[in-house]
Amino acid sequence: MSLIVVDTDVVSFLFRDDALSGVYSPILEGKQAVISFMSLAELALWPLKSHWSTVRERRLHDYLEENFGVCFPDEELCRLWAQVRYQGFAKGRPVSPSDAWIAATARYLSAPLVTHNQQHFRHLDRLEILTAAE
């Protein structure tokens, strides 16, 4: 089973059963879906910012645990993050620290990145992007 790295926005569509979830579900079908630790952190912020109930927060936790592996950083991933950030600066299109972790994770795993925010990533080398965005 091949790996695919899923950006936080796509996880959001899928969790909320947004209209775009029907577009992204087939892309993930038959793949081992992984999120960056950065996406996990971004998703952990939602319940805090929006004052979710414990039940809703548990539903998110269970959804993530059932559907996604998590890639945590090591020294190599940290070097890849630095390369992504540098490449963005060098091309005059800085990549946010959080997006750099997500892109670096895809590079680290040699896996495509599925995102609806392709504009955040399309200028990066050695990154295959899968999207339903136009």
MIZA-645565 format. One record per atom (N, C-alpha, C): x, y, z; residue in one letter. Coordinates in steps of 0.02 Angstrom, whole numbers, plus 50000, padded with zeros to 5 digits. Layout:
XYZA/...
! end
This chain:
500424994150000M/500005000050000M/500455006250000M/500315010749955S/500745016649949S/500525022049999S/501025026150018L/500915031550066L/500665037750030L/500285041750066I/500085048250043I/500065052850104I/500345058850098V/500345063750152V/499745068350141V/499365069450193V/498745073350187V/498835079950225V/498715085450190D/498755092050220D/498165093050268D/498255097650314T/497755098950365T/497085100950335T/497095104850281D/496465107050251D/496045101150227D/496365096150197V/496005090350171V/495735086150230V/496125085450283V/495875081950342V/495255085450368V/495265092050367S/494695095950389S/494065094450347S/494155094350281F/493585092850237F/493295085950254F/493745081150262L/493535074250274L/493195073550342L/493475076450394F/493195075850461F/492505079150465F/492435084950434R/491805088650437R/491305086150386R/491505081250344D/491085078750290D/490845084550246D/491305089050233D/491205094850190D/491065092450119D/490785096750078A/490645094950009A/491275092649973A/491855095349991L/492475093449959L/492725086549982L/492435083850035S/492665077250058S/492535071950005S/492005072749967G/491855068149912G/492355068449856G/492685074049850V/493195074949798V/493855071849820V/494015072549884Y/494655070249910Y/494665062949933Y/494095060349954S/494065053349976S/494345048549924S/494155049249860P/494425044549809P/495185044949801P/495475050749812I/496195051549807I/496545047449860I/496245046949919L/496535043349975L/496385035849973L/495895033949934E/495665026949932E/496245022249913E/496325017149954G/496845012149941G/497545014349960G/497605020149992K/498245022850013K/498305022650089K/498915022550113Q/499045023250184Q/499135030750197Q/498645033850227A/498645041050238A/499045042750301A/499475047850293V/499905050150347V/499835057750352V/499845060250413I/499885067450423I/500535069150459I/500755075150449S/501335077650485S/501135078950558S/501625078650601F/501495080550671F/501225087650673F/501415091850624M/501185098750621M/500435099050610M/500185094850567S/499455094550557S/499105092250620S/499405087450654L/499125085050717L/499075090950767L/499595094950770A/499605100750815A/499075105950793A/499025107250728E/498525111950704E/497825109550721E/497705103150713L/497055100350727L/496905100250802L/497405099650843A/497315099850916A/497115106750939A/497265111750899L/497085118650916L/496335120050907L/496025116650860W/495315117850846W/494875117750908W/494885112250945P/494435111951004P/494565117451054P/495185119551060L/495355124851107L/495075131551084L/495185133051020K/494955139450993K/494195139950991K/493875134350977S/493145134450967S/492745131851027S/493095130351081H/492775128151143H/492315122151131H/492595117051100W/492215110951086W/492045107251150W/491525103351145S/491365098751200S/491875093151201S/491925089851258T/492375084151265T/492185078651215T/491545077751203V/491305072651156V/491545074151085V/491475080351064R/491695082150996R/492455081650990R/492815083651041E/493535083151040E/493755075851035E/493415071451072R/493565064251070R/493415061451000R/492885063850969R/492715061650901R/493275063250852R/493555069350858L/494125071250815L/494725066650829L/494885065750892H/495445061450911H/495355054450882H/494765051550891D/494635044850866D/494665044550789D/494405049750756Y/494425050050683Y/495155050050659Y/495565054150689L/496265054550668L/496625047950681L/496515045050739E/496835038750757E/496635033050710E/496015032950689E/495765027650645E/495965028450572E/496105034650551N/496195035850479N/496885038150458N/497315040150505F/497955043050486F/498515040750531F/499085039150501G/499695038450539G/499975045450549G/500425046250596V/500735052750609V/501495051950601V/501795056550565C/502525056650556C/502815061950603C/503205059550651F/503535064050699F/504245065650676F/504515071450696P/505165073550670P/505755069750700P/506255069250659D/506915066950681D/507415071750649D/508055070250654E/508555074850628E/508505075750552E/508375070350517E/508315070850443E/507725075150423E/507155074250456L/506575078250440L/506705085650455L/507065087050508C/507245093950524C/507675096950469C/508145093150441R/508555095650386R/508125096950324R/507655092550310L/507205093550253L/506775099750263L/506545100850324W/506165106950339W/506575113150323W/507205113150344A/507635118850330A/507725119850255A/507805114350218Q/507875114750145Q/507245117750113Q/506665115550136V/506035118250108V/505985125650123V/506125127650184R/506095134750202R/506595138750160R/507205136250152Y/507715139650113Y/507495140250040Y/507245134850012Q/507025134949943Q/506485140249932Q/506015140749978G/505495145949972G/505795152949972G/506255154150019F/506585160750021F/506975162049957F/507345156949934A/507765157649873A/507345159149812A/506735156549810K/506295157749753K/505855163849762K/505955167449817G/505545173349830G/504835171749850G/504705165549871R/504035163449892R/504095159749958R/504215163350012P/504315160050077P/503745155250094P/503925149650125V/503445144650147V/503375145450222V/502755145550246S/502655146250318S/502975140350354S/503175141250416P/503465135750453P/503015129550455P/502375130450465S/501925124650468S/501875121150400S/501805124850347D/501775121750280D/502435118450263D/502985121250286A/503645118250273A/503695111350307A/503415110650367W/503425104150400W/503015099050359W/502465101250333I/502035096750294I/502375094750229I/502665099550194A/503035097950132A/503645093550146A/504005095150200A/504595091150218A/504385084050235A/503815083150265T/503565076450281T/503445072450218T/503145075550168A/503035072150104A/503695070250072A/504175074750073R/504845073150046R/505165067450086R/505125067850151Y/505435062950196Y/505155055950181Y/504515055550169L/504185049050156L/504185047250082L/504455051650040S/504435050649967S/503715049149944S/503265053249969A/502555052249956A/502245058549927A/501715057749887P/501365063749864P/501005067249921P/500895073649912L/500525077749960L/499845079449931L/499325077749966V/498655079649944V/498435085749983V/498295091049947T/498125097549977T/497635101249933T/497245105549963H/496805110049926H/497145116849919H/497705117649953N/498085123949952N/498725123149910N/498635121149848Q/499225119849807Q/499665125949798Q/499385131949803Q/499785138049795Q/500315138649850Q/500205135349906H/500705135549960H/501315131249944H/501235126549897F/501745121449886F/502005120749814F/501635123149766R/501785121449696R/502465123849671R/502765128649704H/503415131249684H/504005127149713H/503845122149752L/504365118149784L/504575112249740L/505225111249735D/505495105649696D/505405099149735D/505415093649698R/505395086949727R/504785085849772R/504225088649750L/503605087749788L/503035086549739L/502755080549743E/502175078849701E/501555081049738E/501145085049704I/500535087649735I/499935084549700I/499475082149741L/498835079649716L/498305084349744L/497875086849701T/497365091549723T/496745091249679T/496195093349707A/495585094149668A/495455101549655A/495895105749682A/495815113049673A/495985114949602A/495655119949578E/495805122449510E/496325127849512E/
! end
